Amino acid sequence: MSKLTKSQIVESLANSTGLAKKEINNVLVEMAGLAYKEVKKNGEFVVPGFGKMVKVKRAARMGRNPATGAEIKIPAKTVVKFRLAKVAKEAVL
């Protein structure tokens, strides 16, 4: 089974909603842009029934270089994670 491409997603949504492909594409682009802005500004972006993107601070920690086995210090950093909604998990699993 192959993954859906963006154009396949746009086509499927256009067929099921009756909207033009260009309109669907614009909605997807705007939603992605809004998600990025909201996560940067407020730390999270929720898509009801699907999940949410959250900004998470990772603490500094000790790691190991797999090639040499030497211990290295991994600095603290901020990452973005996606947490799937319970409804979506139950629908898929």
N, C-alpha and C positions, 0 to 999 in steps of 0.2 A: 504494500500500500504506500503510495507516495504522499508527500505533504502538499497541502494546498498552497498555491502561490498567491500573491496579492491580487493578481488579475482574476484568478479563479474565485477568490473570496468576493471580490467586487461583483463579478458576474452572478454568483449565487445570490448575493443580497439584492442585486438589482432585479433578478427574476422573482424572488419571493416578496419583494416590497412594491414592485411596479415603478420604482424610481429609476432615473437614468444612471448609467454607470458612472458618468462624470460627477453626479451629485453624491453618489455613494463614496467614490474615491475622495472627494473633498471632505466628507464627513470623517473618514478614516484619518486623513492627514491632519485635520483640525483637532480631532480627539487625541491623537498622539502628541501634538504640540501642546495642547492643554494639559495632558498628563505630565509632560516634562516640566512645564512651568509650575504646576501645583506641587509636584514632589519636591522641586527645588525650593519653593517658597514655604509650603506648609508641612513637608515631610511625608505626605501620602496623597494618593489619588485612588478613589474607590469607583469601581465599575459594578453596580449592583447586580447580584446574581452571578458574577464572574470572578471577582477578586479585587485585590488592591496592590498598588505599587507603594512600597514604603522605603524611606531613607533610614538606614541603620548605621550606627557608629560601631565599628569593630575596635576592640581594645588591642593594645600592643601585646605581642606574645612571642614566645620562643618557638622557633621552628628548626627544621633540620634540612641541610642541603642533601638531596638524595644522591648526588654524584660522589660527594666526599664524606658524608656523614657528619660534617661539622655543624655545630649548633649556630644558628643565626638569629638575630633579633628582627622580627617582623614588625614594622611600625604600625601605629594606629591609623585607621582610615575610615572613610565613610563609603558605604556601598548601597546600591539599590537592589531590593529584593521584590519578588512578586509572591504574594500569599493568595492562594486559591481559596475561593469562598466555599463554605461547607456544602452549599447547594450544588455547586459545580462538581465537587469531589463525588458527591452521592450520585449525580447524574452519570458521571463517567465510570465510576467504580461500582 
